[in-house]
């Protein structure tokens, strides 16, 4: 009998958190490009193969619940205390911020594309009011299709939802219930910009040139709050990690290489 020996994967670990209405598959091209890293792309609750939040959690769903699920997934793949680089986009970016605050000693670097951590903006900020209007449109919609249209058109431009094939519309509409919980978690998060001073790891905050006010304003605020942050504007809008993936992925790759050099 021939016995196969599996050597431990000694590549630096890289944790990837996707946007709302997406899945870990969002990061397939980036994972392939960064073959020098052990890429761990995780399905956030209610997306991909991850379960929807439990009935007990739904009434009081928070980013803490989301991060608990991420931690459970990481525990199955990383040794206790093992450090990792962390990348997040949109809702995944906000979740990454919460995860980094819970375990700053494990996060080697933090790269974010337009994290929708709207709780960090003052209630009277124009950007916060803008996203509040989107949430109101979703909550007040007459149907799940109308709610999904309000969400997707805000991020992708007017008419984006209606231009999609019916099957795609249906797939996205089936996820709007989790989007509502995502917004609930985001606006209920107690962290402030001042709390981010503890995140002293190398950080990159990116935004799309054509993104809405809400995320452009938030990205600028984050760049000021994170002690070791650099910023970068990319082509495209909020969904640039998908629509302009190569440009965004190249920026992630450069940042990770610089962060690894600092660790050497």
N, C-alpha and C positions, 0 to 999 in steps of 0.2 A: 504494500500500500504506500502510495506517495502522499506525504503530508505537506500542504502548502502553508508557508509562513507569511503572515501579513505584517509587514513592518508598520510601525506607527506613523501617522501622517505628521511630519514635522514642519510643514508649511505654516506660516502665520495664519491665524484664523480671521475670517472676514464675515461678519454678520450683516445680512441685507434685509431691510424691511420695506415693503412695497406701499403703494398708495391705496386709498379707498377704491373699491370696485376693480381691484386688480388681484394679483396673486404672486407667489414666489417666481412664477414663470417670467415675470417682468424683468428679472435679472439674468436670464439665460445668456444673453450676449456678453454682459459684463463678466459673468462667472467664467465664460470660455476665454475671454480676453485676459483675465487675471489668473492664468493657470499657475502662477507662482504662489497663490494663496489658496487656503482651504475655504472655499466659499460656502457659507451656510445661509441659504435663502429660506426664510420662514413665512408660511402662510399666517397672516393675522386672522383673528377670530372672525368667522363668518365669511371668509374668502378662501378660494382654492379648496383644499381638502380639510381645512380647519373647521371645527364645529362652531355653530352659532353660540353666542353667550347663553349660559343657562337661564332658565326662567327666573331663578332667584336673583341673578346678577342684573337682569335687564332693567328693572326699575331704578337701580342706582349704579348703572354701569359707569366705570371710570377708567382712566388710563392705567391705574394700578391693576385692574383686572386684565387689561391687555398685556401689560408687562409681565404679570404672573404667568400668562400662557407662553410668552416668549421665553421666559426663564425655564419653564418646564421643557420646552423644545431644546433649549441650549444644554440643559442638564443631560439630555440623552446623547449629545454629540461632543461635548467638551468636558474635560476634567474639572473638578471643583476648583474654582479660583483661576482657571486658565484665562489669560488675557486675550482680547480680540479687537480688531478694527471694526468700526460700526458705520454703516451707511444707511440713510433713510430718505425716502421721498414722500412729501405731502403728509398724510396721516402717519405713514411709517416714520417720517422725520420727527414728528411730534412724539411718537412713541419712543423713538431713539433718544430724544432729549430726556424723557422720563427714565428710561433704562440707564442712561449715563449718570443721571443724578443718584440713582439707587446704588450703583456700583462703579463709581469713578475710578477706583483703583484697578479695575479690569479693562477699562476702555483705553486702548492705545492711541486711537485717533477717532475723530468724529467728523463725518462728511454728510452734509445735509443739502438736499435740493428742495427749496421752498417748503420747509416744515410748517404745517398749518396750526401752529401753537397759538391760536388766537387769544387764549387766556392771558398771554403776555402783554397784550395791548390794552390801554385804558379804555373804559367803556365809552368814553366820549370821543375816541379817536375815529376819524373818518373811515379808516380801513376796517375797524371793528364794526362800525355801523353798516358798512357795505356788506360784510359777510353776514351780519345779522339779518339784512333784507333777504339774502339768499336762503337762509335757514327758515325765515318766515314764509317764503314762497314754497319751500318744500313741505313745511308742516301744514300749510293751508291749501295745498293742491287737492283737486277733486278726485284724482286717481293716482295710482302708483306710476303710471306713464307720465303724467303731468309733473309729478314730483321729480322723477328721474330727468325729465327734460330740463327743469329748472336747475338741477345740479350740474348736469353735463354741459349745458349751454353756457353756464357761468365760466367753467374752466376751459371750454374748447371753442367758444364763440357761438353766437346766435345761429340756430338752424342745424347745429351739429347732431342733435338727437334725431331730428326728423330725416336727416340724410342717411342714417344708418339702416341697414336691412332689418326687417321686422324681427328676425330671430335674434339679432344683436340687441335690439331695443328690449326684447323680452328678457334676455339674459341680464342686462344691466338693471332693468326694473325689478328683477327678483332680488337684487342686492340693496335696494334703497332703504329697507328696514335697518340694515347694519350701518348704512351711512348716517341715519338719524342717531343711532347710538354713538357713532364716531363723533358727531358734533356735540352730543351730550357730554361725552368724556372730555373733549377738548375744552369746552367752556367751563366745565366743572373742575378742571385741574387747578390746584391752589398755588402752584409755583409762580414766582415773579421773575422779572429780568434780573433783579439783584441776586436771586438764588443761583443764577448761572455762573456766578463768579467762581464757584467751586470746580467748574469744569475747565481745568488747566491743561488738558491734553491738546495737541495740535488739532485745529478745527478748520473746516472749509464750509462756507455757506454760499450756495449758488442760487441764482434766480434767472428766469427767462426774460429776455428783453421785451417780450410782448405779454407778460403776465399781468393780471389785474392788480389794482392798488393794494388790495388786502395782503397779498403775499410779498409784493415788493416792499411795502412799508415794514412788514414783519421781518423780512430778511435783513433789512438795514439795521433794525433794532437789535437783532440777534448778533450781527457782526460787531456791534458796539459792546454788547454785554459779555460775549465769550472772550476770555482773556487772551487766548492764542489764536483768534480767528482771522482767516483771510477770506476775501470775497471774490466772486467771479460771476460775471453776467454771460449767459449763453444765448445763442439764437433760440427762437421759439418761445413758447409760453410755459404755463404750469406743467404741461405734460411733456416737456422737452426730453426727459429721460426715456420716453417712448418715441416721440416724433423726431427728435434729433439725437438719437441714442449714441451714435458714434462720437459726436462732439462732447456730450456729457460724460460718456464712459472714458474718453481719453483724459478728461479733466480729473475724474476720480483716480485713474491710474497714476497720473503725475503726482497727485496729492499723496497717495499711498506710498509711492516710492520715496517721496521726501520724508514722510513720517517714519518709514522704516529706517531711513538713513540716520534720523535723529536717535533711533533706538540702538543703533550699532555702537 
